[in-house]
Amino acid sequence: MRAAFASRFDDTDPLAALTVGDRPEPVHPDDDWVTVQVTASSLNHHDLWSLRGVGLRADQLPMILGCDAAGVDPDGNEVVVYPVVVTPGDPRGVSILSEHFPGTLAERVAVPRSNLLPLPAGLTPADAACLPTAWLTAWRMLTTKGRVAEADAVLVQGAGGGVATAAVALAVAMGKRVYATSRDAAKRERIAALGATALEPGARLPERVDVVVETVGAATFDHSLKSAAPMARIVVSGATSGHEPAVNLRRVFAMQLEILGTSMGTPAELTELLAFCAERGLRPVVDSVVPFSRVTEAFTRLHSGDVFGKVVVDHTA
Ligand SMILES: NC(=O)c1ccc[n+]([C@@H]2O[C@H](COP(=O)([O-])OP(=O)(O)OC[C@H]3O[C@@H](n4cnc5c(N)ncnc54)[C@H](OP(=O)(O)O)[C@@H]3O)[C@@H](O)[C@H]2O)c1
């Protein structure tokens, strides 16, 4: 079957490590696994980290990339794939598709049957394929970790990214005052169109916020601390610009801030997110839809950093 996979690692030029070609059909590590025919997937920064060799070992190559998918199960049902799989031997106890088990950027992917959720009415496979990684991460950052129900104002850093646009759209839909930073003027205009107040990175906010959604890391972390109200939650799920920022601990304890790490979300949280999107008519922010036959262009686009929202891959084209 055709697939997009990491055939080697390249830290400086991750696109050079990407191969599109034939891979064997999925195998089932256990009896409760099923094969899903993928109809749509979406890219994440995670796929670029994999091509760089972050989170993968050379003896795991070649590895089919992709965490997100919507597709059709063996009984003909339209499904959304929950990408976190129990993985004995991994220090986290779990892994995300494309870390230990082959990913979704293929004609077919194998997963435990319990990882399949029904595609809600009103969501297209392309919409649904945006939700299981970036949107689920943003949902958990806001709800379970950030306790956004208690919050009035939210700051989202690096708002062009997949997690960040999700956080902006979700927090706006929840009725919060949302501030979002982006380095790019055109992206700031699009953030404003989503209902947030768009700012340049590092700009002073009109008020301190109760929740910060942080995926950028070193480049924005000090601003996140300075923008936080007393007792605020700074929720971290990524560090695209560097993972070792200087942290002003005086500010952390004086303002009684909580810095919370998080990864992905639970199946129950994905079910809540799917229901929230379906009920509110909220649709993911889609940067572009690229046919699988041109999947390399999708990677090039994500790598350029010039994206606003999710890059979707249409596996039917
Ligand atoms: N832990 C988890 O479960 C989980 C899940 C999903 C993602 N992540 C992580 O979260 C991060 C974002 O993922 P994504 O897929 O949303 O990535 P993405 O779509 O590639 O977005 C990255 C965004 O970060 C901002 N950025 C990058 N470099 C920057 C810099 N030097 N200074 C300021 N801003 C910068 C950019 O925002 P502007 O261009 O708008 O400034 C860019 O749009 C990644 O590190 C990813 O690994 C973690």
The ligand as a Gaussian input file, in Angstrom:
#p B3LYP/6-31G(d) Opt

LIG

0 1
 N        2.175000      17.100000      23.768000
 C        1.256000      16.855000      22.844000
 O        0.377000      16.044000      23.015000
 C        1.301000      17.655000      21.587000
 C        0.266000      17.547000      20.662000
 C        0.311000      18.358000      19.526000
 C        1.390000      19.224000      19.375000
 N        2.397000      19.259000      20.279000
 C        3.545000      20.160000      20.127000
 O        3.066000      21.497000      20.092000
 C        3.857000      22.276000      19.179000
 C        2.967000      22.898000      18.123000
 O        2.448000      21.861000      17.339000
 P        1.593000      22.153000      16.070000
 O        1.368000      20.878000      15.333000
 O        0.435000      22.982000      16.481000
 O        2.747000      22.952000      15.287000
 P        2.716000      23.953000      14.117000
 O        1.385000      23.846000      13.503000
 O        3.905000      23.680000      13.317000
 O        2.815000      25.395000      14.878000
 C        3.941000      25.920000      15.422000
 C        3.658000      27.431000      15.719000
 O        4.633000      27.833000      16.647000
 C        4.961000      29.193000      16.424000
 N        6.426000      29.330000      16.431000
 C        7.317000      28.483000      15.897000
 N        8.570000      28.927000      16.099000
 C        8.452000      30.074000      16.787000
 C        9.379000      31.032000      17.309000
 N       10.696000      30.868000      17.166000
 N        8.893000      32.105000      17.941000
 C        7.560000      32.278000      18.086000
 N        6.647000      31.405000      17.621000
 C        7.088000      30.327000      16.982000
 C        4.403000      29.599000      15.085000
 O        3.398000      30.562000      15.313000
 P        3.325000      31.961000      14.487000
 O        3.906000      31.704000      13.131000
 O        1.880000      32.249000      14.493000
 O        4.113000      32.954000      15.263000
 C        3.827000      28.318000      14.502000
 O        2.617000      28.555000      13.837000
 C        4.901000      21.322000      18.597000
 O        6.112000      21.485000      19.303000
 C        4.313000      19.950000      18.833000
 O        5.289000      18.949000      18.935000
 C        2.361000      18.492000      21.377000

